[in-house]
Every structure is written in structure tokens, then in C-alpha cells.
Amino acid sequence: MKQYGVVLFHTTSAVLRTEKLLRKEGFAIKLIPTPRQFSSDCGIALRFDWNCQERIGSILGEARIAFDALHFLDTMTA
């Protein structure tokens, strides 16, 4: 079973900027409503393959995109 993570953001503009950047980098990502188990200022989260979490965190840092957190998404409760 594939394991996913989510990036939580404070603003919708940060989500959209990240989506564009990560798609350009070739990541398989999906915009989803922020899962209930996580709190976020923005109602949109970005789902990604959990195996890519370190690289995605680095890319966001290099691009100076503000985000709240990277979380493992437990698909049994999502």
C-alpha cells in the first residue's frame, strides 16, 4: 500500500505556488481538503508520496515557501 504525506499551509497562494513548483519538478501530487486530524489556516493541503518528504521539504525551503508542516497521512483514518 502506498504511503502518503500532506503539506499544510497558512495561505491558499502558498498551496498554489507549491503545486506549480512541485509539478514542474515532476512530483506526483494532489490538492486535497485538509484532513480533519490536522489543523491548518488554509482548507487545502497538498498530498504527496511519503517517500519524497525530505526532498519536498528541501525544495520548499530553497524556494522560501512558507508552510505549516509536513505530516504522514494515515490512510486508515483519512
Phi and psi in degrees as a GROMACS rama.xvg file:
@    title "Ramachandran Plot"
@    xaxis  label "Phi"
@    yaxis  label "Psi"
@TYPE xy
-72.1759  140.194  LYS-2
-106.08  136.977  GLN-3
-118.626  159.798  TYR-4
-129.603  168.158  GLY-5
-131.778  146.992  VAL-6
-105.262  128.98  VAL-7
-103.139  143.726  LEU-8
-128.394  161.032  PHE-9
-87.8897  -27.7581  HIS-10
-134.029  152.04  THR-11
-65.3434  -35.9797  THR-12
-62.9372  -34.9902  SER-13
-67.6221  -37.7103  ALA-14
-61.2365  -49.0928  VAL-15
-66.4634  -37.8502  LEU-16
-64.6972  -41.8566  ARG-17
-66.3616  -41.7255  THR-18
-57.3369  -48.0797  GLU-19
-60.9845  -45.6578  LYS-20
-63.9569  -47.1428  LEU-21
-70.9906  -33.627  LEU-22
-65.1393  -39.8793  ARG-23
-61.7386  -33.8375  LYS-24
-80.3353  -6.10478  GLU-25
92.3781  13.2271  GLY-26
-79.3776  144.098  PHE-27
-86.7956  106.686  ALA-28
-130.06  164.458  ILE-29
-148.797  135.021  LYS-30
-80.1646  131.735  LEU-31
-137.82  159.302  ILE-32
-63.3776  143.974  PRO-33
-58.6653  124.115  THR-34
-58.8747  145.567  PRO-35
-58.4899  -32.0499  ARG-36
-72.4935  -7.90637  GLN-37
-115.699  145.455  PHE-38
-100.72  139.975  SER-39
-156.072  149.859  SER-40
-71.4838  -26.9493  ASP-41
-107.557  140.549  CYS-42
-82.8622  3.10548  GLY-43
-116.495  135.73  ILE-44
-122.411  164.868  ALA-45
-116.012  118.389  LEU-46
-90.035  141.152  ARG-47
-147.538  166.564  PHE-48
-69.5931  122.748  ASP-49
-57.4425  -28.1667  TRP-50
-63.4712  -16.3486  ASN-51
-98.575  6.81612  CYS-52
-60.5471  -39.7386  GLN-53
-66.4336  -43.7645  GLU-54
-65.6563  -42.583  ARG-55
-63.5276  -42.6176  ILE-56
-59.088  -40.3485  GLY-57
-65.7808  -43.5198  SER-58
-62.3957  -43.4256  ILE-59
-63.9144  -39.5408  LEU-60
-64.7698  -45.1057  GLY-61
-62.8283  -36.9056  GLU-62
-83.3852  -4.15038  ALA-63
56.1509  43.0223  ARG-64
-93.178  123.39  ILE-65
-74.9286  127.337  ALA-66
-139.204  159.245  PHE-67
-79.4418  -53.9569  ASP-68
-168.478  161.47  ALA-69
-107.731  128.476  LEU-70
-129.984  146.323  HIS-71
-70.3443  136.009  PHE-72
-103.043  108.916  LEU-73
-75.8648  104.775  ASP-74
-68.883  -12.1478  THR-75
-75.2935  -25.2423  MET-76
-110.342  -7.81184  THR-77
